[in-house]
Amino acid sequence: MRGWQVHELGDPDDVLTWHDELPDPEPGAGQVLVRVHAVACNFPDILVCRGEYQERPPLPFTPGMEIAGEVVAAGEGAGASVGDRVLGTPRSGAGGYAELAVLDAESTFPWPEGMSAGQAAGMFVTYQTGYCALHHRANLRAGETLLVHAAAGGVGSAAVQLGKAAGARVIGTAGGAEKCARAKELGCDDVVDYRGEDMVAAVKELTGGRGADVIYDPVGGDTFDASRKVVAFEGRILVIGFASGRIADAPTNHALIKNYSVVGVHWAFYRTMNPGLLPRWQDALNDLWAAGAIDPLVGEELPLTEAKEALRRLGSRGTVGKVVLVP
């Protein structure tokens, strides 16, 4: 098979290496071999290349957290059969930036009817994370105000849709007129352009000074610092990621004074700590898709051979929706 590998840690531009001949992986018991139709790009793909992600696979490794494709071989006890169209997340280090990938049974789910390959590839981690964060970790309730940072991006767009489906009032932040317009199209009730507005002042005005009950933050850094200023009494700030590159501090005295919670959301841990939750969340997501309440946003599709360019665009924070690679 053809695909990408990382042989030393560093920026993806420098360390991703294309191979025309890699050994085809073989599924073991409880596994399926999938011919990849699409693989979604995620910010952790950049971090894992740099050695800065929570999971550090041994070298050499292949990135790629989310795939959709067709089962071409199945081991004993696998959760799918040859010919099935599936989505899921490969094991760390044996990812989807290749023509073939292996999925464990517990990480293999049906490709929802009517979804494109790009949508199916970009649904699993992103929407599972959003559902876990909003419902399992934050207990978002109908009528509450949800503030979603980077609302037009792949992670943020999922949170916007899931928040609206839960009955929340959704305020999004985005940079520039185009992204703000897209965030509004996704369902945001109000959008703050952080390039031209004081985000703290704008959110306070939109909420009558009360602030947001739940804040979905995949950015970190200065954005987290601002979130602390606009979180409501008994609010919850969801720490999703650090796309800004800076990990912010969370002063405990400030949390005490305002009675808010800083809630970590590392969805991948549930794959080992409580894997039984994943099928339940996926069933709920499939129901939302069938009802038309969610619609995964794919902003760009590029050939698999253009992985470096895809990650370059993703890292610049200039993308809208998910960036997807197609073999």
C-alpha positions as MATLAB code, in Angstrom:
seq = 'MRGWQVHELGDPDDVLTWHDELPDPEPGAGQVLVRVHAVACNFPDILVCRGEYQERPPLPFTPGMEIAGEVVAAGEGAGASVGDRVLGTPRSGAGGYAELAVLDAESTFPWPEGMSAGQAAGMFVTYQTGYCALHHRANLRAGETLLVHAAAGGVGSAAVQLGKAAGARVIGTAGGAEKCARAKELGCDDVVDYRGEDMVAAVKELTGGRGADVIYDPVGGDTFDASRKVVAFEGRILVIGFASGRIADAPTNHALIKNYSVVGVHWAFYRTMNPGLLPRWQDALNDLWAAGAIDPLVGEELPLTEAKEALRRLGSRGTVGKVVLVP';
ca = [
       0.000    0.000    0.000;
       0.941    3.670   -0.251;
       0.953    6.069    2.651;
       2.750    8.471    4.965;
       5.121    7.698    7.822;
       6.958    9.751   10.428;
      10.510    8.544   11.111;
      11.601   11.415   13.359;
       9.694   14.013   15.344;
       9.188   17.533   14.087;
       6.925   19.767   12.038;
       4.797   17.705    9.607;
       6.310   19.617    6.677;
       9.723   18.287    7.661;
       9.059   14.789    8.970;
       6.139   13.340    6.990;
       7.566   10.947    4.396;
       5.579    9.502    1.474;
       6.081    5.803    0.681;
       4.877    4.101   -2.504;
       5.410    0.666   -0.977;
       4.482   -0.045    2.620;
       3.540   -3.516    3.881;
      -0.210   -4.115    3.922;
      -1.434   -4.431    7.536;
      -3.218   -7.623    8.509;
      -6.208   -7.779   10.854;
      -5.971   -9.940   13.934;
      -8.765  -11.380   16.030;
     -11.432   -8.770   16.666;
     -10.112   -6.485   13.937;
     -11.016   -5.445   10.407;
      -8.824   -4.258    7.551;
     -10.345   -1.199    5.879;
      -9.625    0.289    2.476;
      -9.633    3.982    3.314;
     -12.080    6.106    1.314;
     -11.342    9.247    3.333;
      -9.276   10.276    6.355;
     -10.005   13.453    8.298;
      -7.226   15.768    9.421;
      -7.154   16.878   13.044;
      -4.936   19.244   15.010;
      -3.624   16.293   17.088;
      -2.134   14.930   13.837;
       0.176   17.946   13.887;
       0.948   17.517   17.576;
       1.729   13.804   17.287;
       4.220   14.535   14.490;
       5.940   16.994   16.821;
       5.850   14.620   19.793;
       3.603   17.049   21.667;
       0.421   14.978   21.872;
      -0.741   13.009   24.931;
      -0.196    9.756   23.042;
       3.311    9.197   21.646;
       3.478    6.193   19.316;
       6.882    4.612   18.670;
       8.715    5.593   15.498;
       8.054    5.092   12.654;
       4.329    5.717   12.710;
       1.446    6.774   10.479;
      -0.890    9.588   11.661;
      -4.615    9.760   11.044;
      -7.292    9.541   13.762;
     -10.512    9.271   11.752;
     -11.282    7.161    8.710;
     -14.198    5.955    6.636;
     -13.927    3.080    4.217;
     -14.834   -0.448    3.176;
     -13.906   -3.626    5.038;
     -11.679   -5.823    2.850;
     -10.710   -8.447    5.453;
     -11.984   -9.401    8.888;
     -10.389  -11.334   11.728;
     -12.207  -13.776   13.975;
     -14.700  -11.996   16.205;
     -14.579   -8.743   14.237;
     -17.555   -6.441   14.523;
     -18.002   -6.059   10.769;
     -17.861   -8.182    7.617;
     -16.103   -7.867    4.269;
     -17.926   -5.320    2.142;
     -19.329   -3.322    5.066;
     -18.869    0.439    4.941;
     -17.544    1.591    8.297;
     -15.990    4.493   10.142;
     -13.756    4.586   13.170;
     -10.404    5.439   14.667;
      -7.314    3.271   14.133;
      -4.816    2.535   16.868;
      -2.338    5.276   17.640;
       0.625    5.091   15.272;
      -1.136    2.932   12.685;
      -3.418    5.626   11.409;
      -5.373    6.511    8.321;
      -2.843    8.489    6.271;
      -2.519    5.411    4.095;
      -4.569    3.347    1.672;
      -5.312    0.645    4.257;
      -5.849    0.739    8.019;
      -6.846   -1.690   10.769;
      -9.722   -0.973   13.158;
     -10.459   -2.769   16.418;
     -14.025   -4.028   16.789;
     -14.786   -1.550   19.591;
     -13.640    1.322   17.357;
     -15.618    0.215   14.289;
     -19.061    1.641   13.581;
     -21.395    1.628   10.571;
     -20.978    4.448    8.065;
     -24.323    6.300    8.374;
     -26.575    6.077    5.343;
     -26.478    9.193    3.196;
     -23.161   10.563    4.446;
     -20.346   11.268    2.024;
     -16.977    9.616    2.667;
     -15.578   12.927    3.880;
     -18.459   13.486    6.280;
     -18.225    9.949    7.644;
     -14.478   10.262    8.154;
     -14.865   13.592    9.925;
     -17.753   12.575   12.139;
     -16.392   10.039   14.575;
     -13.797   11.738   16.792;
     -15.177   15.249   16.330;
     -18.816   14.529   17.101;
     -18.042   11.911   19.734;
     -15.870   14.519   21.475;
     -18.623   17.104   21.243;
     -21.294   14.750   22.527;
     -19.050   13.546   25.370;
     -18.153   17.124   26.317;
     -21.596   18.699   26.190;
     -23.689   15.862   27.577;
     -21.413   13.609   29.637;
     -18.995   16.178   31.076;
     -20.929   19.463   31.107;
     -24.527   18.204   31.400;
     -25.703   20.924   29.031;
     -29.380   21.691   29.563;
     -31.993   23.159   27.252;
     -32.214   26.916   27.684;
     -28.607   27.337   28.810;
     -26.160   29.527   26.912;
     -23.303   27.725   25.157;
     -20.275   29.681   23.941;
     -18.322   27.854   21.221;
     -14.871   29.108   20.252;
     -13.637   28.597   16.683;
     -17.245   27.916   15.778;
     -16.603   27.575   12.030;
     -13.841   24.977   12.388;
     -14.212   21.218   12.320;
     -14.414   20.815   16.110;
     -16.397   23.981   16.732;
     -18.953   23.370   13.983;
     -19.834   20.027   15.558;
     -20.310   21.643   18.975;
     -22.560   24.328   17.497;
     -24.848   21.751   15.910;
     -24.906   19.541   18.991;
     -25.611   22.517   21.229;
     -28.559   23.611   19.098;
     -29.867   20.042   19.036;
     -29.769   20.061   22.842;
     -31.892   23.210   22.989;
     -29.166   25.630   24.043;
     -28.710   29.226   22.958;
     -25.405   29.150   21.056;
     -22.955   32.020   20.769;
     -20.027   31.372   18.452;
     -16.689   33.105   18.053;
     -14.862   33.162   14.733;
     -12.249   35.221   12.909;
     -13.348   37.253    9.908;
     -16.575   37.871    8.038;
     -16.524   34.615    6.057;
     -16.110   32.396    9.093;
     -18.678   34.372   11.076;
     -21.183   33.951    8.270;
     -20.521   30.215    8.174;
     -20.944   29.958   11.966;
     -24.308   31.677   11.620;
     -25.317   29.213    8.894;
     -24.380   26.335   11.201;
     -26.942   27.531   13.720;
     -25.292   30.061   16.020;
     -27.824   32.478   17.477;
     -25.128   35.139   17.749;
     -21.554   35.323   16.448;
     -18.636   37.397   17.745;
     -15.833   38.279   15.329;
     -12.785   38.186   17.576;
     -10.724   39.988   14.934;
     -12.848   43.109   15.047;
     -14.597   42.960   18.414;
     -13.668   42.750   22.075;
     -14.829   39.195   22.685;
     -15.250   39.624   26.445;
     -17.306   42.800   26.111;
     -19.407   41.330   23.290;
     -20.301   38.140   25.182;
     -21.150   40.071   28.328;
     -23.441   42.346   26.331;
     -25.123   39.411   24.584;
     -25.777   37.694   27.912;
     -26.815   40.776   29.875;
     -23.645   40.535   31.928;
     -24.389   36.991   33.115;
     -21.959   35.119   30.895;
     -22.142   31.676   29.288;
     -23.212   28.570   31.193;
     -20.976   26.270   29.138;
     -17.883   27.281   27.150;
     -16.426   24.934   24.528;
     -12.750   25.781   24.092;
     -10.576   23.927   21.557;
      -8.198   26.902   21.333;
      -6.682   27.490   24.783;
      -4.156   30.229   25.526;
      -5.589   33.743   25.384;
      -8.996   32.321   24.489;
      -9.128   30.365   27.746;
      -8.066   33.476   29.657;
     -10.964   35.378   28.083;
     -13.352   32.505   28.802;
     -12.701   32.808   32.524;
     -13.985   36.388   32.313;
     -17.273   35.448   30.636;
     -18.227   32.202   32.357;
     -21.493   32.381   34.294;
     -22.057   31.501   37.948;
     -21.805   27.691   38.212;
     -20.653   27.622   34.581;
     -18.425   24.977   33.010;
     -15.398   25.669   30.820;
     -14.672   22.636   28.663;
     -10.987   22.194   27.854;
     -11.009   20.515   24.437;
      -7.568   21.357   23.067;
      -4.806   23.888   22.547;
      -4.892   24.955   18.900;
      -3.384   28.307   19.888;
      -0.206   26.536   20.967;
      -0.255   27.885   24.533;
      -1.552   25.978   27.540;
      -3.193   28.513   29.822;
      -3.207   28.576   33.622;
      -6.406   28.040   35.599;
      -6.091   30.006   38.883;
      -8.007   28.140   41.547;
      -8.845   31.303   43.468;
     -10.690   32.653   40.429;
     -12.681   29.425   40.057;
     -13.634   29.651   43.729;
     -14.722   33.297   43.572;
     -16.944   32.768   40.508;
     -18.082   29.227   41.366;
     -17.262   27.740   37.959;
     -15.688   24.465   36.870;
     -12.789   23.795   34.514;
     -13.605   20.442   32.919;
     -11.085   18.373   30.995;
     -12.304   16.472   27.927;
      -9.899   13.887   26.502;
     -12.283   11.662   24.568;
      -9.650    9.071   23.664;
      -9.422    7.949   27.302;
     -12.962    6.565   27.078;
     -11.754    4.019   24.525;
      -9.947    2.254   27.373;
     -11.515    3.620   30.581;
     -15.188    3.217   29.624;
     -15.531    1.906   26.045;
     -19.178    0.978   26.560;
     -20.108    4.650   26.309;
     -18.910    4.999   22.703;
     -21.673    2.887   21.072;
     -24.315    4.742   23.089;
     -22.964    8.102   21.985;
     -22.705    6.923   18.378;
     -26.302    5.718   18.406;
     -27.376    9.141   19.662;
     -25.339   10.840   16.928;
     -26.806    8.578   14.253;
     -30.300    9.495   15.463;
     -29.424   13.201   15.229;
     -28.086   12.682   11.693;
     -31.224   10.804   10.658;
     -33.344   13.620   12.084;
     -31.362   16.267   10.192;
     -30.127   17.877   13.415;
     -26.429   17.509   12.553;
     -24.621   17.766    9.227;
     -20.817   17.310    9.357;
     -19.149   20.221    7.593;
     -16.348   19.328    5.176;
     -14.540   22.454    4.072;
     -11.852   20.949    1.839;
     -10.997   17.598    0.277;
      -7.436   17.020   -0.931;
      -5.622   13.963   -2.321;
      -3.861   11.815    0.280;
      -0.559   12.802   -1.302;
      -1.255   16.412   -0.218;
      -1.213   15.635    3.527;
       1.512   18.190    4.215;
      -0.498   20.947    2.554;
      -3.658   19.872    4.408;
      -1.924   20.056    7.783;
      -0.311   23.343    6.805;
      -3.756   24.842    6.163;
      -5.170   23.310    9.330;
      -2.306   24.621   11.449;
      -2.776   28.137   10.099;
      -6.348   28.155   11.495;
      -7.520   29.342    8.121;
      -9.810   26.397    7.376;
     -13.593   26.105    7.608;
     -15.045   22.788    8.734;
     -13.049   19.580    8.389;
     -10.120   19.072    6.045;
     -10.258   15.587    4.504;
      -7.741   13.525    2.523;
      -8.882   11.067   -0.146;
      -6.584    8.236   -1.363;
];
